[in-house]
Amino acid sequence: MKTIKLRSKRVVLTTTAAVVVALGAGGAVWATAANADADVPGADRDRVGNAAVQAVGGGTVLDVETSDDNGEAYEVEVRKADGSEVDVALDEDLKVISQGADDSDDDAGETPDRVLTDTERASAEKAAVAAVGAGATVTQVEAGDEGEAAYEVDVRLPDNTEWDVELDAAFKVLKKEADQQS
């Protein structure tokens, strides 16, 4: 049993070192750890996210999840520098099974979200964090697609409470509510 723990620690250190090297070499831009699915632990999330970012030629990891699809181990959502989002499916060995434009909105018969400028994204993040409280981490910012909301922001507090914040075009809070976890 001690051998397993030692090997596990070695893998974590190796993975961490690889991530540091990749970042130091101008590799991927990483989103915060709050963006990940709870069932993919930090070191694995970094390893999986790095593989997906390399597969699409750079970007920011938005989400890492385990997959229940046959032949897939992970599903990763990556935002590229141009604002487009790509879904990457990986197997256990981190080989790419598939990758393509994020079409989650298209599946519902909706048009894709408008790509936000860096200024819009930063202003929406600032307003949402101020509305929810100190220590909050933004996990996602999107253009609004319902009613008066110009921006929809997902925020997580240090206690893992998640909030949905809707903002108008002037970044004023229209609605703020805690996510109901199932």
ROSE-4610 file (N, C-alpha, C; in Angstrom, 1 decimal, always signed):
// ROSE-4610
residu = [M/M/M/K/K/K/T/T/T/I/I/I/K/K/K/L/L/L/R/R/R/S/S/S/K/K/K/R/R/R/V/V/V/V/V/V/L/L/L/T/T/T/T/T/T/T/T/T/A/A/A/A/A/A/V/V/V/V/V/V/V/V/V/A/A/A/L/L/L/G/G/G/A/A/A/G/G/G/G/G/G/A/A/A/V/V/V/W/W/W/A/A/A/T/T/T/A/A/A/A/A/A/N/N/N/A/A/A/D/D/D/A/A/A/D/D/D/V/V/V/P/P/P/G/G/G/A/A/A/D/D/D/R/R/R/D/D/D/R/R/R/V/V/V/G/G/G/N/N/N/A/A/A/A/A/A/V/V/V/Q/Q/Q/A/A/A/V/V/V/G/G/G/G/G/G/G/G/G/T/T/T/V/V/V/L/L/L/D/D/D/V/V/V/E/E/E/T/T/T/S/S/S/D/D/D/D/D/D/N/N/N/G/G/G/E/E/E/A/A/A/Y/Y/Y/E/E/E/V/V/V/E/E/E/V/V/V/R/R/R/K/K/K/A/A/A/D/D/D/G/G/G/S/S/S/E/E/E/V/V/V/D/D/D/V/V/V/A/A/A/L/L/L/D/D/D/E/E/E/D/D/D/L/L/L/K/K/K/V/V/V/I/I/I/S/S/S/Q/Q/Q/G/G/G/A/A/A/D/D/D/D/D/D/S/S/S/D/D/D/D/D/D/D/D/D/A/A/A/G/G/G/E/E/E/T/T/T/P/P/P/D/D/D/R/R/R/V/V/V/L/L/L/T/T/T/D/D/D/T/T/T/E/E/E/R/R/R/A/A/A/S/S/S/A/A/A/E/E/E/K/K/K/A/A/A/A/A/A/V/V/V/A/A/A/A/A/A/V/V/V/G/G/G/A/A/A/G/G/G/A/A/A/T/T/T/V/V/V/T/T/T/Q/Q/Q/V/V/V/E/E/E/A/A/A/G/G/G/D/D/D/E/E/E/G/G/G/E/E/E/A/A/A/A/A/A/Y/Y/Y/E/E/E/V/V/V/D/D/D/V/V/V/R/R/R/L/L/L/P/P/P/D/D/D/N/N/N/T/T/T/E/E/E/W/W/W/D/D/D/V/V/V/E/E/E/L/L/L/D/D/D/A/A/A/A/A/A/F/F/F/K/K/K/V/V/V/L/L/L/K/K/K/K/K/K/E/E/E/A/A/A/D/D/D/Q/Q/Q/Q/Q/Q/S/S/S]
num = [1/1/1/2/2/2/3/3/3/4/4/4/5/5/5/6/6/6/7/7/7/8/8/8/9/9/9/10/10/10/11/11/11/12/12/12/13/13/13/14/14/14/15/15/15/16/16/16/17/17/17/18/18/18/19/19/19/20/20/20/21/21/21/22/22/22/23/23/23/24/24/24/25/25/25/26/26/26/27/27/27/28/28/28/29/29/29/30/30/30/31/31/31/32/32/32/33/33/33/34/34/34/35/35/35/36/36/36/37/37/37/38/38/38/39/39/39/40/40/40/41/41/41/42/42/42/43/43/43/44/44/44/45/45/45/46/46/46/47/47/47/48/48/48/49/49/49/50/50/50/51/51/51/52/52/52/53/53/53/54/54/54/55/55/55/56/56/56/57/57/57/58/58/58/59/59/59/60/60/60/61/61/61/62/62/62/63/63/63/64/64/64/65/65/65/66/66/66/67/67/67/68/68/68/69/69/69/70/70/70/71/71/71/72/72/72/73/73/73/74/74/74/75/75/75/76/76/76/77/77/77/78/78/78/79/79/79/80/80/80/81/81/81/82/82/82/83/83/83/84/84/84/85/85/85/86/86/86/87/87/87/88/88/88/89/89/89/90/90/90/91/91/91/92/92/92/93/93/93/94/94/94/95/95/95/96/96/96/97/97/97/98/98/98/99/99/99/100/100/100/101/101/101/102/102/102/103/103/103/104/104/104/105/105/105/106/106/106/107/107/107/108/108/108/109/109/109/110/110/110/111/111/111/112/112/112/113/113/113/114/114/114/115/115/115/116/116/116/117/117/117/118/118/118/119/119/119/120/120/120/121/121/121/122/122/122/123/123/123/124/124/124/125/125/125/126/126/126/127/127/127/128/128/128/129/129/129/130/130/130/131/131/131/132/132/132/133/133/133/134/134/134/135/135/135/136/136/136/137/137/137/138/138/138/139/139/139/140/140/140/141/141/141/142/142/142/143/143/143/144/144/144/145/145/145/146/146/146/147/147/147/148/148/148/149/149/149/150/150/150/151/151/151/152/152/152/153/153/153/154/154/154/155/155/155/156/156/156/157/157/157/158/158/158/159/159/159/160/160/160/161/161/161/162/162/162/163/163/163/164/164/164/165/165/165/166/166/166/167/167/167/168/168/168/169/169/169/170/170/170/171/171/171/172/172/172/173/173/173/174/174/174/175/175/175/176/176/176/177/177/177/178/178/178/179/179/179/180/180/180/181/181/181/182/182/182]
x = [+0.8/+0.0/+0.9/+2.0/+2.9/+3.5/+3.7/+4.3/+3.3/+2.1/+1.1/+1.0/+1.1/+1.1/+2.3/+3.5/+4.7/+4.6/+4.1/+4.0/+3.0/+1.9/+0.9/+1.6/+2.4/+3.0/+4.0/+4.7/+5.6/+4.9/+3.8/+3.0/+2.5/+2.0/+1.6/+2.7/+3.9/+5.0/+5.4/+5.5/+5.8/+4.8/+3.5/+2.5/+2.6/+2.8/+3.0/+4.2/+5.3/+6.5/+6.2/+5.5/+5.2/+4.4/+3.4/+2.5/+3.3/+4.2/+5.0/+5.9/+6.5/+7.3/+6.5/+5.3/+4.4/+4.1/+3.7/+3.3/+4.5/+5.7/+6.9/+7.3/+7.0/+7.4/+6.3/+5.4/+4.4/+3.2/+3.0/+1.9/+0.6/-0.3/-1.7/-1.9/-3.0/-3.4/-4.5/-4.3/-5.2/-6.3/-7.5/-8.6/-8.4/-9.1/-8.9/-9.4/-9.0/-9.4/-10.9/-11.5/-12.9/-13.7/-13.1/-13.8/-14.0/-13.5/-13.5/-14.6/-15.0/-15.9/-15.3/-16.1/-15.6/-15.0/-15.4/-14.8/-13.5/-12.9/-11.6/-10.7/-9.9/-9.0/-8.0/-7.4/-6.5/-5.4/-4.6/-3.4/-3.9/-5.0/-5.6/-6.2/-6.9/-7.5/-6.5/-5.3/-4.3/-3.7/-3.5/-2.9/-3.9/-5.1/-6.2/-6.3/-6.5/-6.6/-5.5/-4.3/-3.1/-3.1/-3.5/-3.6/-4.6/-5.7/-6.8/-6.3/-5.7/-5.2/-4.2/-3.3/-2.3/-2.9/-4.0/-4.7/-5.3/-5.8/-6.4/-5.5/-4.3/-3.3/-3.3/-3.7/-3.6/-5.0/-5.1/-6.3/-6.4/-7.6/-7.9/-8.9/-8.6/-9.5/-10.6/-11.9/-13.1/-13.7/-13.6/-14.3/-13.6/-13.5/-12.9/-13.9/-14.4/-15.4/-15.0/-15.4/-15.3/-16.4/-16.2/-17.2/-17.9/-19.1/-19.8/-20.1/-19.5/-19.6/-18.6/-19.0/-18.2/-16.9/-15.8/-14.5/-13.9/-14.6/-14.1/-13.9/-12.9/-12.6/-12.9/-12.6/-12.7/-13.4/-14.1/-14.6/-14.0/-13.4/-12.8/-13.3/-13.7/-14.1/-13.0/-12.5/-11.4/-11.8/-11.5/-11.7/-10.4/-10.5/-9.3/-9.1/-8.0/-7.7/-8.7/-9.3/-10.2/-11.6/-11.8/-13.1/-13.9/-13.6/-14.4/-14.1/-15.1/-14.9/-14.9/-14.1/-13.9/-14.1/-14.9/-15.0/-14.0/-13.3/-12.3/-12.6/-12.8/-13.0/-11.7/-11.2/-10.0/-10.2/-9.3/-9.4/-8.6/-8.4/-7.7/-6.2/-5.6/-4.3/-4.1/-5.1/-5.2/-5.0/-5.4/-5.4/-6.7/-6.7/-7.9/-8.8/-10.1/-11.1/-11.8/-12.2/-12.8/-12.6/-12.8/-12.8/-13.6/-14.3/-15.1/-15.6/-16.2/-16.8/-17.8/-17.8/-18.8/-20.1/-21.0/-22.3/-23.4/-23.1/-24.1/-25.4/-25.2/-26.4/-27.1/-26.3/-26.9/-27.8/-27.4/-28.2/-29.6/-29.8/-31.1/-31.8/-31.3/-31.9/-31.7/-30.8/-30.5/-29.3/-29.1/-27.9/-26.8/-25.5/-24.4/-24.3/-23.7/-23.5/-22.6/-22.9/-22.0/-20.7/-19.6/-18.3/-18.1/-17.7/-17.5/-16.0/-15.9/-14.6/-13.9/-12.6/-11.9/-12.4/-12.7/-13.2/-14.6/-15.5/-16.8/-16.7/-15.8/-15.6/-15.1/-14.1/-13.5/-14.5/-15.3/-16.3/-17.4/-17.8/-18.8/-18.3/-17.1/-16.5/-16.4/-15.9/-15.8/-17.2/-18.2/-19.5/-20.1/-19.9/-20.5/-19.8/-18.5/-17.7/-18.1/-18.3/-18.8/-20.2/-21.0/-22.4/-22.4/-21.5/-21.6/-20.7/-19.6/-18.8/-17.3/-16.5/-15.1/-14.7/-13.7/-13.2/-13.9/-14.8/-15.6/-14.7/-14.9/-14.2/-15.1/-14.9/-15.8/-15.4/-16.4/-16.2/-16.7/-17.5/-18.0/-18.7/-18.4/-19.1/-19.6/-20.9/-21.4/-22.3/-22.5/-23.5/-24.9/-25.7/-27.0/-27.9/-28.8/-29.7/-31.1/-31.4/-32.8/-33.1/-34.2/-34.7/-33.7/-33.7/-32.8/-31.3/-31.0/-29.7/-28.7/-27.7/-26.7/-25.6/-25.4/-24.3/-24.8/-24.4/-24.7/-23.4/-23.2/-21.9/-22.2/-21.4/-21.4/-20.2/-20.5/-19.5/-19.5/-18.3/-18.2/-17.5/-18.1/-17.4/-16.5/-15.6/-14.7/-15.3/-16.6/-17.3/-18.0/-17.7/-18.2/-19.7/-20.2/-21.6/-21.4/-22.3/-22.3/-23.5/-23.2/-24.2/-24.3/-25.5/-25.8/-26.1/-25.4/-25.6/-25.9/-27.0/-27.3/-27.1/-26.5/-26.2/-26.8/-27.1/-27.6/-26.4/-26.6/-25.6/-24.6/-25.1/-24.3/-23.6/-23.6/-23.0/-23.7/-25.0/-25.7/-26.4/-26.5/-27.1/-28.6/-29.1/-30.5/-31.0/-30.2/-30.6/-29.4/-29.5/-28.5/-29.1/-28.8/-29.4/-28.4/-28.5/-27.7/-28.1/-27.2/-27.5/-28.1/-29.1/-29.6/-28.9/-28.1/-27.3/-28.2/-28.1/-28.9/-28.2]
y = [-1.2/+0.0/+1.3/+1.3/+2.4/+2.7/+1.6/+1.7/+2.5/+2.2/+2.8/+4.3/+4.7/+6.1/+6.8/+6.2/+6.8/+7.0/+6.0/+6.1/+7.2/+7.3/+8.3/+9.7/+9.9/+11.1/+11.5/+10.5/+10.7/+11.1/+10.6/+10.9/+12.4/+12.8/+14.1/+15.1/+14.8/+15.7/+15.8/+14.7/+14.6/+15.5/+15.2/+16.0/+17.5/+17.8/+19.2/+19.8/+19.1/+19.6/+19.8/+18.9/+19.0/+20.2/+20.4/+21.6/+22.9/+22.9/+24.1/+24.4/+23.3/+23.5/+23.9/+23.4/+23.8/+25.2/+25.7/+27.0/+28.0/+27.6/+28.4/+28.5/+27.6/+27.6/+28.3/+29.0/+29.8/+28.9/+27.8/+26.9/+27.5/+26.7/+27.0/+28.1/+28.8/+29.7/+28.9/+28.8/+28.0/+28.8/+28.3/+28.8/+28.3/+28.9/+28.5/+27.1/+26.6/+25.2/+25.1/+26.2/+26.2/+25.8/+25.8/+25.5/+24.0/+23.2/+21.8/+21.0/+19.9/+19.0/+18.4/+18.3/+17.8/+16.4/+15.6/+14.2/+14.1/+15.2/+15.1/+15.9/+15.2/+15.9/+16.8/+17.7/+18.8/+18.3/+17.3/+16.9/+16.3/+15.4/+14.8/+15.9/+16.8/+17.9/+18.7/+19.0/+19.7/+18.9/+17.6/+16.7/+16.6/+16.4/+16.2/+17.5/+18.6/+19.9/+20.3/+20.0/+20.3/+19.5/+18.3/+17.5/+18.1/+18.5/+19.1/+20.4/+21.2/+22.5/+22.3/+21.4/+21.1/+20.6/+19.8/+19.2/+20.3/+21.4/+22.5/+23.6/+23.5/+24.6/+25.8/+25.6/+26.7/+27.1/+27.7/+28.3/+28.1/+28.3/+28.3/+27.1/+26.3/+25.2/+25.8/+25.6/+26.0/+25.0/+23.7/+22.7/+21.3/+20.5/+19.1/+18.2/+17.2/+16.3/+14.9/+13.9/+12.5/+12.3/+11.3/+11.1/+9.7/+9.6/+8.4/+7.8/+8.4/+7.9/+6.8/+5.8/+4.6/+5.0/+4.6/+4.8/+6.2/+7.0/+8.3/+8.2/+8.9/+9.0/+10.4/+11.4/+12.8/+13.6/+14.7/+15.7/+17.0/+17.8/+19.1/+20.2/+21.3/+22.5/+23.5/+23.9/+24.9/+26.1/+27.3/+28.6/+29.0/+29.1/+29.6/+31.1/+31.6/+33.0/+33.8/+33.3/+34.1/+34.1/+33.4/+33.4/+32.2/+31.5/+30.3/+29.2/+28.3/+27.2/+25.9/+25.0/+23.7/+22.6/+21.6/+20.4/+19.3/+18.8/+17.7/+16.5/+15.3/+14.1/+13.3/+12.8/+12.1/+10.7/+9.8/+8.4/+8.4/+7.3/+7.1/+7.5/+7.3/+7.6/+9.0/+9.8/+11.2/+11.4/+10.4/+10.5/+11.1/+12.0/+12.6/+11.7/+11.6/+10.7/+11.6/+12.8/+13.8/+15.2/+16.1/+17.5/+18.3/+19.3/+20.1/+21.3/+22.2/+23.4/+23.1/+23.9/+23.7/+24.0/+23.0/+23.2/+22.9/+23.2/+22.9/+23.7/+25.0/+25.8/+25.4/+24.9/+24.4/+23.2/+22.4/+21.2/+21.6/+22.7/+23.1/+24.0/+24.1/+24.8/+26.3/+26.8/+28.2/+28.6/+29.9/+30.3/+30.4/+30.2/+30.3/+31.6/+31.6/+32.8/+33.8/+35.0/+36.1/+36.0/+36.2/+36.2/+37.5/+37.5/+38.7/+39.2/+40.5/+41.1/+40.9/+41.1/+41.0/+42.0/+43.2/+44.3/+43.9/+43.4/+42.9/+41.8/+40.9/+39.7/+40.2/+41.1/+41.6/+42.4/+43.2/+44.0/+43.1/+42.1/+41.2/+40.4/+39.9/+39.2/+40.1/+41.3/+42.2/+42.5/+42.7/+43.0/+41.8/+40.6/+39.4/+39.1/+39.2/+39.0/+39.9/+41.2/+42.2/+41.9/+41.3/+41.0/+39.8/+38.8/+37.6/+37.7/+38.3/+38.5/+38.1/+38.5/+38.3/+36.8/+36.6/+35.2/+34.4/+35.1/+34.4/+34.2/+33.1/+32.8/+32.7/+33.4/+33.3/+32.0/+31.2/+29.9/+30.0/+31.0/+31.1/+32.5/+33.1/+34.3/+34.1/+34.4/+34.3/+35.5/+35.7/+36.7/+36.2/+37.1/+36.8/+36.4/+35.4/+35.0/+35.0/+35.6/+35.6/+37.0/+37.6/+38.9/+40.0/+40.7/+41.9/+41.6/+40.4/+40.0/+40.1/+41.0/+41.1/+40.1/+39.7/+38.8/+37.9/+36.6/+35.6/+35.1/+35.1/+34.8/+33.7/+32.7/+31.6/+31.9/+31.9/+32.2/+31.1/+30.8/+29.8/+30.5/+30.3/+30.8/+29.7/+30.1/+29.2/+28.0/+28.1/+27.0/+26.1/+26.3/+25.6/+25.9/+27.0/+27.4/+28.1/+27.7/+28.3/+29.3/+30.4/+31.4/+31.7/+32.0/+32.5/+34.0/+34.8/+36.3/+36.7/+37.5/+38.1/+39.6/+40.1/+41.6/+42.2/+43.5/+44.2/+44.7/+45.5/+46.0/+46.9/+47.6/+48.5/+47.8/+46.4/+45.6/+45.7/+46.1/+46.2/+44.8/+44.4/+43.1/+43.1/+42.2/+42.0/+40.9/+39.9/+38.7/+38.0/+37.5/+36.7/+35.6/+34.4/+33.3/+32.1/+31.4/+30.3/+29.1/+28.4/+27.2/+26.1/+25.4/+24.3/+23.1/+22.5/+21.3/+20.1/+19.1/+17.9/+16.8]
z = [+0.0/+0.0/+0.0/+0.7/+0.7/-0.7/-1.4/-2.7/-3.6/-3.5/-4.4/-4.1/-2.8/-2.4/-3.0/-2.9/-3.4/-4.9/-5.6/-7.0/-7.4/-6.6/-6.8/-6.7/-5.6/-5.4/-6.5/-7.0/-8.1/-9.3/-9.6/-10.8/-10.7/-9.5/-9.3/-9.5/-8.9/-9.1/-10.6/-11.2/-12.7/-13.5/-13.2/-13.9/-13.6/-12.4/-12.0/-12.7/-12.7/-13.4/-14.9/-15.5/-16.9/-17.2/-16.3/-16.5/-16.4/-15.4/-15.2/-16.4/-16.9/-18.1/-19.3/-19.5/-20.6/-20.5/-19.3/-19.1/-19.2/-18.7/-18.9/-20.3/-21.1/-22.6/-23.4/-22.7/-23.5/-23.9/-23.2/-23.5/-23.2/-22.7/-22.5/-21.5/-21.6/-20.6/-19.8/-18.5/-17.8/-17.1/-17.1/-16.3/-14.8/-13.9/-12.5/-12.3/-11.1/-10.8/-10.6/-10.3/-10.1/-11.3/-12.5/-13.7/-13.9/-13.1/-13.4/-12.7/-13.3/-12.7/-11.4/-10.4/-9.1/-9.1/-10.1/-10.1/-10.9/-11.4/-12.0/-11.2/-10.4/-9.4/-10.1/-9.3/-9.9/-10.8/-10.4/-11.2/-12.5/-12.4/-13.6/-14.5/-13.9/-14.6/-15.4/-14.8/-15.5/-16.6/-16.4/-17.4/-18.6/-18.3/-19.4/-20.1/-19.4/-20.0/-20.9/-20.4/-21.3/-22.6/-22.5/-23.7/-24.7/-24.2/-25.1/-25.7/-24.9/-25.3/-26.4/-26.3/-27.3/-28.6/-28.4/-29.6/-30.4/-29.8/-30.6/-30.9/-30.5/-30.8/-29.9/-28.7/-27.7/-27.2/-26.1/-25.6/-24.1/-23.6/-22.1/-21.9/-20.9/-20.5/-19.7/-20.2/-19.6/-18.7/-19.1/-18.3/-18.7/-17.6/-17.8/-17.1/-17.8/-17.2/-17.6/-16.8/-17.2/-18.2/-19.1/-20.2/-19.9/-20.2/-20.1/-21.5/-22.5/-23.9/-24.1/-24.9/-25.2/-25.8/-25.3/-25.9/-25.4/-24.8/-24.3/-22.8/-22.3/-20.9/-20.4/-21.2/-20.8/-21.9/-21.5/-22.4/-21.9/-22.7/-22.4/-23.3/-22.7/-23.5/-23.4/-24.6/-24.6/-25.4/-24.9/-25.6/-26.2/-27.6/-28.3/-28.2/-28.7/-28.6/-29.4/-30.4/-31.2/-30.6/-29.4/-28.7/-29.0/-30.0/-30.4/-29.3/-29.2/-28.2/-28.9/-28.5/-29.1/-28.0/-28.3/-27.5/-27.9/-27.0/-27.3/-26.4/-27.1/-26.4/-26.4/-25.2/-25.1/-24.5/-24.9/-24.2/-23.0/-22.3/-21.1/-21.3/-22.5/-22.8/-23.3/-23.2/-23.6/-25.1/-25.9/-27.4/-27.7/-28.7/-29.2/-29.9/-29.4/-30.1/-31.1/-30.7/-31.6/-31.0/-31.9/-31.6/-32.6/-32.1/-33.0/-32.3/-33.1/-32.5/-31.4/-30.4/-29.3/-29.9/-30.0/-30.6/-29.6/-28.3/-27.3/-27.5/-28.0/-28.3/-29.6/-30.6/-31.8/-31.6/-30.6/-30.3/-29.8/-29.2/-28.7/-29.7/-30.9/-32.0/-31.8/-31.0/-30.8/-31.6/-31.9/-32.5/-31.5/-32.0/-31.1/-30.4/-29.2/-28.4/-29.1/-28.9/-29.4/-28.7/-29.4/-28.8/-28.1/-26.8/-26.0/-26.2/-26.1/-26.2/-24.8/-24.8/-23.5/-22.5/-23.0/-22.1/-21.5/-22.4/-21.9/-20.8/-21.2/-20.3/-18.9/-18.9/-17.7/-16.9/-17.5/-16.8/-16.2/-17.0/-16.5/-15.3/-15.4/-14.2/-13.0/-13.2/-12.0/-11.4/-12.1/-11.6/-10.9/-11.5/-10.9/-9.5/-9.5/-8.3/-7.2/-7.5/-6.6/-6.1/-6.9/-6.5/-5.6/-5.8/-5.0/-3.7/-3.8/-2.6/-2.8/-1.8/-1.8/-1.9/-2.6/-2.7/-3.8/-4.5/-5.6/-6.8/-7.6/-8.8/-9.9/-11.0/-12.2/-12.9/-13.2/-13.9/-15.4/-15.7/-17.1/-17.3/-18.4/-18.8/-20.3/-20.5/-21.8/-22.1/-23.4/-23.8/-23.4/-22.9/-22.5/-23.7/-23.5/-24.5/-24.1/-22.9/-22.4/-21.9/-22.3/-21.8/-21.9/-20.8/-20.7/-20.4/-20.0/-19.7/-20.9/-20.7/-21.8/-21.5/-20.2/-19.8/-18.8/-18.9/-17.9/-17.3/-16.0/-15.4/-14.3/-14.4/-13.3/-12.4/-11.1/-10.1/-9.0/-8.5/-7.4/-6.2/-5.0/-3.8/-3.2/-2.3/-1.8/-1.1/-0.6/+0.0/-1.1/-2.4/-3.6/-3.9/-3.2/-3.6/-5.0/-5.9/-7.2/-7.4/-8.1/-8.3/-9.8/-10.2/-11.6/-11.4/-12.2/-12.1/-13.5/-13.7/-15.0/-14.9/-15.9/-15.9/-17.1/-17.0/-18.2/-19.0/-20.0/-20.9/-20.2/-19.1/-18.3/-17.1/-17.1/-16.1/-14.7/-14.7/-13.5/-13.3/-12.0/-11.7/-11.9/-12.7/-12.9/-12.1/-11.9/-11.1/-10.6/-9.4/-8.7/-7.9/-8.3/-7.5/-7.4/-6.3/-6.0/-6.9/-7.5/-8.3/-7.3/-7.8/-7.1/-7.5/-6.7/-7.0/-6.8/-7.7/-7.5/-6.8]
